[in-house]
Amino acid sequence: MKRILIIDDDEDILKALRRLFSLTPCTAGEQTFQLTSDVFVSPQLALEKARHTAYDLVISDYRMPAMNGVQLLKAFREIQPEVPRLILSGYADLNGLIDAINEAGISRFIAKPWNDYELLSTIGQVLALHQLTQENQRLADQARLAQGSISAEEIERKRLEAVEPGITKVNWGPDGSVLLDESLLDHN
């Protein structure tokens, strides 16, 4: 099951995508991917969720009132840099598209209204490429471990960070204590 984060300020778009992903698997070659999605109308809430939940793909609308898709995907890339990013938009602005490619590192631009088959095919291709890239990285890390240029601990840290974003980021106090983010604590 592949987890997708979707952000769009139009609730009808989110419902349509969620319905499509729940009913139809996407394929790339001989690979079939079942999709599950977390949907958000708020870019800020989506980014907060991404700090604690690993995703396989993120899809964002380009034009949103609080934060545009390029800004959102740029911030998302800082949280989960290896995850592919797509822009879904009915507004095709060449400068915005160039910014999305150069600043946010998007994999693809998908126009609204979309064709379901083309959307699922694109997502399948992006997920298959991402899976291949991850496997290549794993093999490269094994080779670096054998050469002694990376430690087993560093490989495990990378694996943990991919599974649970933020788990390896610790705020240390001057005395060596761990500083907790009070805003994340439940004060019941």
Secondary structure as UniProt FT lines:
FT   STRAND          2..7
FT   HELIX           11..23
FT   STRAND          26..28
FT   TURN            29..30
FT   STRAND          31..33
FT   STRAND          35..40
FT   HELIX           43..50
FT   TURN            51..52
FT   STRAND          57..61
FT   HELIX           69..79
FT   TURN            81..82
FT   STRAND          85..89
FT   HELIX           94..102
FT   TURN            103..104
FT   STRAND          108..111
FT   HELIX           116..147
FT   HELIX           152..163
FT   TURN            165..168
FT   STRAND          171..172
FT   TURN            174..175
FT   STRAND          178..179
FT   HELIX           182..184
//
